[in-house]
Amino acid sequence: MPHRGGTIINISGSNPVDDPEYRYKMPAVFGKIEGSGNGIKTAIPNITEVANSLYRPPGEVNKFFGCELGAQTTYNEETDRAIVNGSHTDDTLQKLMHRYVETFVLCPTCGLVRFFLLLFFNF
């Protein structure tokens, strides 16, 4: 189900959480397609709101989109502008956002949201 800007959804991975009282929420990701032909790109106007709701840097979320889509990405902190090269639908971006949440935000053991990064070092 596609969502547009301003829609607040539950933070979930590939298994949706349909509880209206779920405490972890985030805005739905949406893109704005700019340009045409070879220079077509997708701007993500609400990348900062989405990343802040996950307590992650916006550049990291944008880079994940680029890695998963095989596209070049840019994020400018001064203008708060995230760009992914190519034409990508809102549904595609939202599916990737759920994959990002499942991989980096949800606890692999209990499936609940964790708002801190775990770093493991092998010494």
C-alpha positions as CSV (number, residue, x, y, z in Angstrom):
1,M,0.0,0.0,0.0
2,P,1.7,3.2,-1.1
3,H,1.9,6.1,1.4
4,R,2.5,9.8,0.7
5,G,4.1,12.5,2.7
6,G,2.6,13.4,6.0
7,T,1.5,9.8,6.6
8,I,2.7,8.3,9.9
9,I,3.3,4.6,9.9
10,N,4.5,2.0,12.5
11,I,8.2,1.2,12.5
12,S,8.3,-2.4,11.3
13,G,10.4,-4.7,9.1
14,S,9.0,-7.0,6.4
15,N,6.2,-8.1,8.8
16,P,3.8,-5.1,9.3
17,V,2.6,-4.1,12.7
18,D,-1.1,-3.2,12.5
19,D,-1.5,-1.9,16.1
20,P,-2.8,1.7,16.1
21,E,-1.4,2.2,19.6
22,Y,2.1,1.0,18.6
23,R,4.6,3.3,20.3
24,Y,7.3,3.4,17.6
25,K,6.2,5.5,14.6
26,M,7.9,7.1,11.6
27,P,6.8,9.2,8.6
28,A,6.4,7.3,5.3
29,V,9.2,7.8,2.8
30,F,8.3,9.5,-0.5
31,G,10.2,10.6,-3.5
32,K,9.9,13.4,-6.0
33,I,11.1,12.6,-9.5
34,E,13.1,15.4,-11.1
35,G,14.6,15.8,-14.6
36,S,14.1,13.5,-17.6
37,G,16.1,11.3,-19.9
38,N,19.6,10.5,-18.8
39,G,19.6,13.0,-15.9
40,I,16.5,11.7,-14.1
41,K,16.8,11.5,-10.3
42,T,14.6,11.0,-7.3
43,A,14.8,13.6,-4.5
44,I,13.7,12.4,-1.0
45,P,12.3,15.6,0.7
46,N,11.5,14.0,4.1
47,I,14.8,12.0,4.6
48,T,15.6,14.0,7.7
49,E,12.3,13.4,9.4
50,V,12.5,9.7,8.6
51,A,16.1,9.3,9.8
52,N,15.4,11.3,13.0
53,S,12.5,9.1,13.9
54,L,14.9,6.1,13.7
55,Y,17.8,8.0,15.5
56,R,20.0,7.5,12.5
57,P,21.9,10.1,10.3
58,P,20.1,11.0,7.1
59,G,23.2,10.4,5.0
60,E,23.4,6.7,6.2
61,V,19.7,6.1,5.2
62,N,20.3,7.7,1.8
63,K,23.5,5.7,1.2
64,F,21.5,2.5,2.0
65,F,19.0,3.4,-0.7
66,G,21.9,3.8,-3.2
67,C,23.5,0.5,-2.2
68,E,20.3,-1.4,-2.5
69,L,19.2,0.3,-5.8
70,G,22.7,0.2,-7.3
71,A,22.5,4.0,-7.9
72,Q,24.6,6.9,-7.0
73,T,23.4,9.0,-4.1
74,T,24.2,12.4,-2.7
75,Y,23.2,14.0,0.6
76,N,23.9,17.7,1.4
77,E,23.6,18.6,5.1
78,E,23.5,22.3,4.4
79,T,20.5,22.2,2.1
80,D,19.1,19.0,3.7
81,R,18.7,17.5,0.2
82,A,18.9,13.8,-0.5
83,I,19.2,12.6,-4.2
84,V,19.1,9.1,-5.6
85,N,19.9,8.8,-9.3
86,G,17.2,7.2,-11.4
87,S,13.4,7.1,-11.2
88,H,12.1,5.3,-8.1
89,T,8.5,5.0,-6.9
90,D,7.3,5.7,-3.4
91,D,6.5,2.0,-3.0
92,T,10.0,1.0,-3.9
93,L,11.5,3.5,-1.4
94,Q,9.1,2.4,1.3
95,K,10.0,-1.3,0.8
96,L,13.7,-0.4,1.0
97,M,13.0,1.6,4.2
98,H,11.3,-1.5,5.7
99,R,14.4,-3.6,4.8
100,Y,16.7,-1.0,6.4
101,V,14.6,-1.0,9.5
102,E,14.7,-4.8,9.7
103,T,18.5,-4.9,9.1
104,F,19.7,-2.0,11.2
105,V,17.0,-0.9,13.6
106,L,15.1,-4.0,14.9
107,C,16.7,-6.2,17.4
108,P,17.4,-9.6,15.8
109,T,16.6,-11.5,19.0
110,C,13.3,-10.0,20.1
111,G,12.2,-7.9,17.1
112,L,11.7,-4.7,19.0
113,V,13.1,-1.4,18.0
114,R,16.5,-0.4,19.3
115,F,17.5,3.2,18.9
116,F,21.3,2.7,19.3
117,L,23.9,1.2,17.1
118,L,25.8,-1.9,18.3
119,L,29.4,-2.0,17.1
120,F,31.4,-5.1,17.5
121,F,35.1,-5.1,17.3
122,N,37.4,-8.1,17.0
123,F,40.7,-7.3,18.8
